């Protein structure tokens, strides 16, 4: 009875592996590649360009000291770069989870921390400046518009990259 339990266990394990492991004799499954429409891609790029333009105009005409203006420009650039890094880290983390690969835990802390610091310092700089509340609101809204359009642009670019890889039959 012990021998039959062991053999049934081995058979169960083999059948489980067969369900999860594709064999060379199986025909490749066709891959359906879904792409964003050209209208969507155009809208994403136009929105991002508009956000950059609105921020540039707001920062160029920012009243006050040149040091305040420089601080705000650095804050906006820091936020913009941290958005792209965070978007990539999130997508890579999801892919690692799907493939059951380990991920560097400290990297997640660095990326989220960098994004939080960028957003926090920029908000602090914007709130502490001695400017008209309407101008502050303009800068705040254009800044948040820049951040959201940057996330959308990062996703659109990554989707296009993955669709290109899928069409060539490669994986990343």
Order of alpha helices (4+ residues) and beta strands (2+ residues): alpha-alpha-alpha-alpha-alpha
